[in-house]
């Protein structure tokens, strides 16, 4: 029998039971969350990925406190059941679709637990579809929604309890689904692939007092965007979202790295007028903590029936130059046509290979001193 929990929900998109997948081996379905305190350098993130074709589900929770990043990771065989969204110590529950989601953690061995409720501050936004080919090969083709919100609940860590309230704790979630490389690499190389990989990615979801803004950019090696967007979204019930006519960004890099010391975003409105946003990083969170490029728990990798892991490291001891995929937790300032505001957000960065506007010419050459 192939009926599963999902078959009792109106989510079918083929005549088959939900358990059956299409022909795309790299199909995935993922939740991502982050949360940060507005005044203290405390941060958490979580992810849960579903990979139907390879019958794997994985999840992770990452927590920064006192300059140390703690990562709880897990992977399991899915047994066709997509709706059982708990992997080892980490679970996700949809409480109210597109508005409230619950995140739970229970790692008794490492004395890390949490019960956290995300509530959207503004409506979820669908981003432009991400489609990228290398020759005949589809490298990625997926849809993503992003939503900024607040958090309530608690985190317990080594005997200390942190109360999480919606006044002081904000963050972002996204949901994406489609095709991206997962699990083991294809053993047969793509003859159209360039000798040096290239990927330029920025993502900047920001929480302001009365609104949110979202920005992302995928550039090619010449600095030409192949997917980019910026949107201004009033809080729920306060008005309609406004997509920008053009968006741009300028990065001042930390010498010896590919990470931003400062970022300037520029939003141009359809009705005329420009808003400018300055992002100043406070500290970095390293995204391998929830599986992105993790040497053992990479997304969609097979670990048998169930495997869990735990690790911790001081942020000051991480090789910041070679740990490329990060989120920088930032103080932010807005000025211009949308008004003047201060807020908090993240600037996600993954920059590999050449990028003409940044002065990068090779796979991993780093920013020079000004």
For each residue, the residues with C-beta under 8 A, 3 or more apart:
1:
2: 17 19 20 80
3: 7 17 19
4: 7 17 18 19 80 81 82 83
5: 8 9 81 82 83 84
6: 9 11 18 19 81 82 83
7: 3 4 12 17 18 19
8: 5
9: 5 6 83
10:
11: 6 18
12: 7 15 16 18
13:
14: 20 22
15: 12
16: 12 19 20
17: 2 3 4 7 20
18: 4 6 7 11 12 82
19: 2 3 4 6 7 16 52 80 81 82
20: 2 14 16 17
21: 24 27 52 53
22: 14 27 53
23:
24: 21 27 53 179
25: 53 54
26: 53 179 180 181 182 183 300
27: 21 22 24 51 52 53 177 178 179
28: 49 50 51 142 176 177 178 179 180 182 299 300
29: 49 50 51 52 82 176 177
30: 47 48 49 50 175 176 177 299
31: 46 47 48 49 85 92 101 173 174 175
32: 45 46 47 173 174 175 176 290
33: 44 45 46 47 101 103 118 171 172 173
34: 43 44 45 46 171 172 173 285 327 346
35: 43 44 45 116 118 151 164 169 170 171
36: 42 43 44 169 170 171 329 344 346
37: 40 41 42 43 168 169
38: 168 169 170 344
39: 168
40: 37
41: 37 64 67 282 283 329
42: 36 37 64 65 162
43: 34 35 36 37 63 64 283 285 329
44: 33 34 35 36 61 62 63 64 114 116 155
45: 32 33 34 35 61 62 285 287 289 290 327
46: 31 32 33 34 59 60 61 62 90 92 103 105 290
47: 30 31 32 33 59 60 290 291
48: 30 31 57 58 59 85 87 90 92
49: 28 29 30 31 57 58 59 182 291 299 300
50: 28 29 30 57 78 82 85
51: 27 28 29 54 55 56 57 58 78 182 183 299 300
52: 19 21 27 29 55 78 80 82
53: 21 22 24 25 26 27
54: 25 51 182 183 300 302
55: 51 52 77 78 79 80
56: 51 75 76 77 78 183 300 301 302 303
57: 48 49 50 51 75 76 78 82 84 85 87
58: 48 49 51 73 74 75 76 87 291 297 299 300 301 303
59: 46 47 48 49 73 74 85 86 87 88 90 91 92
60: 46 47 71 72 73 74 90 289 290 291 297
61: 44 45 46 71 72 89 90 103 105 107 112 114 290
62: 44 45 46 69 70 71 72 285 289 290
63: 43 44 69 70 71 112 114 155 157
64: 41 42 43 44 67 68 69 70 283 285 315
65: 42 68 70 157 162
66:
67: 41 64 283 314 315 316
68: 64 65 312 313 314 315
69: 62 63 64 285 286 289 312 313 314 315
70: 62 63 64 65 110 112 157 310 311 312
71: 60 61 62 63 288 289 290 309 310 311 312
72: 60 61 62 88 89 90 105 107 110 112 308 309 310
73: 58 59 60 88 290 291 294 296 297 308 309 310 311
74: 58 59 60 87 88 89 90 297 306 307 308 309
75: 56 57 58 87 88 297 301 302 303 306 307
76: 56 57 58 87 88 303 305 306 307
77: 55 56 304 305 306
78: 50 51 52 55 56 57 81 82 84
79: 55
80: 2 4 19 52 55
81: 4 5 6 19 78 84
82: 4 5 6 18 19 29 50 52 57 78 85
83: 4 5 6 9
84: 5 57 78 81
85: 31 48 50 57 59 82 91 92 93
86: 59 90 91 92 104
87: 48 57 58 59 74 75 76 90 91 306
88: 59 72 73 74 75 76 306 307 308
89: 61 72 74 105 106 107 308
90: 46 48 59 60 61 72 74 86 87 103 104 105
91: 59 85 86 87 103 104 105
92: 31 46 48 59 85 86 101 102 103
93: 85 101 102 104
94: 97 100 101
95: 99 100 101 102 117
96: 99 100
97: 94
98: 120 123 124 147
99: 95 96 119 120
100: 94 95 96 117 118 119 120
101: 31 33 92 93 94 95 117 118 173
102: 92 93 95 115 116 117 118
103: 33 46 61 90 91 92 114 115 116 117 118
104: 86 90 91 93 114 115 116
105: 46 61 72 89 90 91 112 113 114 115 155
106: 89 113
107: 61 72 89 110 111 112 113 308 310
108: 111 113
109: 310
110: 70 72 107 310
111: 107 108 156 157 158 159
112: 61 63 70 72 105 107 155 156 157 158
113: 105 106 107 108 155 156
114: 44 61 63 103 104 105 153 154 155 156
115: 102 103 104 105 153 154
116: 35 44 102 103 104 151 152 153 154 155 164
117: 95 100 101 102 103 151 152 153
118: 33 35 100 101 102 103 149 150 151 171 173
119: 99 100 149 150 151 152 166
120: 98 99 100 123 124 147 148 149 236
121: 148 149 150 170 207 212 235 236
122: 147 148 149 211 212 233 234 235 236 241
123: 98 120 147 233 236 241
124: 98 120 145 146 147 175
125: 145 146 147 214 231 233 241
126: 143 144 145
127: 130 143 144 145 146 214 216 229
128: 227 228 229
129: 141 142 143
130: 127 140 141 142 143 144 178 218 227
131: 138 140 141
132: 138 139 140 141 218 226 227
133: 136 137 138 139
134: 137 139 190 192 193 194
135: 190 191 192 193
136: 133 192
137: 133 134 190 192 193
138: 131 132 133 141 179
139: 132 133 134 180 181
140: 130 131 132 178 179 180 181
141: 129 130 131 132 138 178 179
142: 28 129 130 176 177 178 179 180
143: 126 127 129 130 176 177 178
144: 126 127 130 174 175 176
145: 124 125 126 127 174 175 176
146: 124 125 127 172 173 174 205 214
147: 98 120 122 123 124 125 172 173 174
148: 120 121 122 170 171 172 205 206 207 212 214 233
149: 118 119 120 121 122 170 171 172 173
150: 118 119 121 166 169 170 171
151: 35 116 117 118 119 164 166 169 170 171
152: 116 117 119 164 165 166 169
153: 114 115 116 117 164
154: 114 115 116 161 162 163 164
155: 44 63 105 112 113 114 116 161 162 164
156: 111 112 113 114 159 160 161 162
157: 63 65 70 111 112 160 162
158: 111 112
159: 111 156
160: 156 157
161: 154 155 156
162: 42 65 154 155 156 157
163: 154
164: 35 116 151 152 153 154 155 168 169
165: 152 168 169
166: 119 150 151 152 169
167:
168: 37 38 39 164 165
169: 35 36 37 38 150 151 152 164 165 166
170: 35 36 38 121 148 149 150 151 207 344
171: 33 34 35 36 118 148 149 150 151 207
172: 33 34 146 147 148 149 205 207 345 346
173: 31 32 33 34 101 118 146 147 149
174: 31 32 144 145 146 147
175: 30 31 32 124 144 145
176: 28 29 30 32 142 143 144 145
177: 27 28 29 30 142 143
178: 27 28 130 140 141 142 143
179: 24 26 27 28 138 140 141 142
180: 26 28 139 140 142
181: 26 139 140 185
182: 26 28 49 51 54 299 300
183: 26 51 54 56 298 299 300 301 302
184: 301 302
185: 181
186: 189 190
187:
188:
189: 186 193
190: 134 135 137 186 193
191: 135
192: 134 135 136 137
193: 134 135 137 189 190 197
194: 134 197 198 353
195:
196: 353 354 362 363
197: 193 194 352 353 363
198: 194 220 221 352 353 354 355
199: 218 350 351 352 353
200: 217 218 219 220 221 350 351 352 353 355 358
201: 216 217 218 348 349 350 351
202: 215 216 217 249 251 263 347 348 349
203: 215 216 346 347 348
204: 213 214 215 216 249 263 265 277 279 345 346 347 348
205: 146 148 172 212 213 214 215 345 346
206: 148 212 213 214 215 277 279 332 343 344 345
207: 121 148 170 171 172 212 343 344 345
208: 211 212 213 332 334 341 342 343
209: 341 343
210: 234 235 238 341
211: 122 208 232 233 234 235 238 341
212: 121 122 148 205 206 207 208 233 235
213: 204 205 206 208 230 231 232 233 267 277 334 345
214: 125 127 146 148 204 205 206 229 230 231 233
215: 202 203 204 205 206 229 230 231 247 249 265 267 277
216: 127 201 202 203 204 227 228 229
217: 200 201 202 225 227 228 247 249
218: 130 132 199 200 201 225 226 227 228
219: 200 223 224 225 226 355 357
220: 198 200 223 224 225 226
221: 198 200 353 354 355 356
222: 356
223: 219 220 355 356 357 358
224: 219 220
225: 217 218 219 220 228
226: 132 218 219 220
227: 128 130 132 216 217 218
228: 128 216 217 218 225 247
229: 127 128 214 215 216 243 244 247
230: 213 214 215 243 244 247 265 267
231: 125 213 214 215 241 242 243 244
232: 211 213 241 242 244 267 275 338
233: 122 123 125 148 211 212 213 214 241 242
234: 122 210 211 238 239 240 241
235: 121 122 210 211 212 238
236: 120 121 122 123
237:
238: 210 211 234 235
239: 234
240: 234
241: 122 123 125 231 232 233 234
242: 231 232 233 269 270
243: 229 230 231 270
244: 229 230 231 232 247 267 268 269 270
245: 268 269 270
246: 268
247: 215 217 228 229 230 244 265 266 267 268
248: 265 266
249: 202 204 215 217 263 264 265 266
250: 263 264 266
251: 202 260 262 263 358
252: 260 261 262 263
253: 257 258 259 260 261 358 367
254: 257 259 260 261 320 367
255: 366 367 368 369 370
256: 321 366 367
257: 253 254 320 321 366 367
258: 253 321 324 349 351 358 360 364 366 367
259: 253 254 281 284 320 326 328 349
260: 251 252 253 254 263 279 281 328 347 349
261: 252 253 254 281
262: 251 252 278 279 280 281
263: 202 204 249 250 251 252 260 278 279 330 347
264: 249 250 276 277 278 279
265: 204 215 230 247 248 249 276 277 278 279
266: 247 248 249 250 274 275 276 277
267: 213 215 230 232 244 247 274 275 276 277 336 338
268: 244 245 246 247 273 274
269: 242 244 245 272 273 274 275 337 338
270: 242 243 244 245
271:
272: 269 337
273: 268 269 336 337 338
274: 266 267 268 269 336 337
275: 232 266 267 269 334 335 336 337 338
276: 264 265 266 267 334 335 336
277: 204 206 213 215 264 265 266 267 332 333 334
278: 262 263 264 265 332 333
279: 204 206 260 262 263 264 265 328 330 331 332 345 347
280: 262 330 331 332
281: 259 260 261 262 284 328 329 330 347
282: 41 328 329 330 331
283: 41 43 64 67 315 328 329
284: 259 281 315 318 320 326 327 328 329
285: 34 43 45 62 64 69 289 326 327 328 329 346
286: 69 289 315 318 323 325 326
287: 45 290 292 293 325 326 327 348
288: 71 291 292 293 294 295 323 325
289: 45 60 62 69 71 285 286 294
290: 32 45 46 47 60 61 62 71 73 287
291: 47 49 58 60 73 288 294 297 298 299
292: 287 288 299 325
293: 287 288 298 324 325
294: 73 288 289 291 297 298
295: 288 298
296: 73 301 309
297: 58 60 73 74 75 291 294 301 303 309
298: 183 291 293 294 295 301
299: 28 30 49 51 58 182 183 291 292
300: 26 28 49 51 54 56 58 182 183
301: 56 58 75 183 184 296 297 298
302: 54 56 75 183 184
303: 56 58 75 76 297 306 307
304: 77 307
305: 76 77
306: 74 75 76 77 87 88 303
307: 74 75 76 88 303 304
308: 72 73 74 88 89 107
309: 71 72 73 74 296 297
310: 70 71 72 73 107 109 110
311: 70 71 73
312: 68 69 70 71
313: 68 69 317 318
314: 67 68 69 317 318
315: 64 67 68 69 283 284 286 318
316: 67
317: 313 314
318: 284 286 313 314 315 323
319: 322 323
320: 254 257 259 284 323
321: 256 257 258 366
322: 319 364
323: 286 288 318 319 320 326
324: 258 293 349 350 351 352
325: 286 287 288 292 293 348 349 350
326: 259 284 285 286 287 323 348 349 350
327: 34 45 284 285 287 346 347 348 349
328: 259 260 279 281 282 283 284 285 346 347 348 349
329: 36 41 43 281 282 283 284 285 344 346
330: 263 279 280 281 282 344 345 346 347
331: 279 280 282 342 344
332: 206 208 277 278 279 280 342 343 344 345
333: 277 278 340 341 342 343
334: 208 213 275 276 277 338 339 340 341 342 343
335: 275 276 340
336: 267 273 274 275 276 339
337: 269 272 273 274 275
338: 232 267 269 273 275 334
339: 334 336
340: 333 334 335
341: 208 209 210 211 333 334
342: 208 331 332 333 334
343: 206 207 208 209 332 333 334
344: 36 38 170 206 207 329 330 331 332
345: 172 204 205 206 207 213 279 330 332
346: 34 36 172 203 204 205 285 327 328 329 330
347: 202 203 204 260 263 279 281 327 328 330
348: 201 202 203 204 287 325 326 327 328
349: 201 202 258 259 260 324 325 326 327 328
350: 199 200 201 324 325 326
351: 199 200 201 258 324 355 358 360
352: 197 198 199 200 324 363 364
353: 194 196 197 198 199 200 221 360 362 363
354: 196 198 221 360 361 362
355: 198 200 219 221 223 351 358 359 360
356: 221 222 223 359 360
357: 219 223
358: 200 223 251 253 258 351 355 367
359: 355 356 367 368
360: 258 351 353 354 355 356 365 367
361: 354 365
362: 196 353 354 365
363: 196 197 352 353
364: 258 322 352
365: 360 361 362
366: 255 256 257 258 321
367: 253 254 255 256 257 258 358 359 360
368: 255 359
369: 255
370: 255
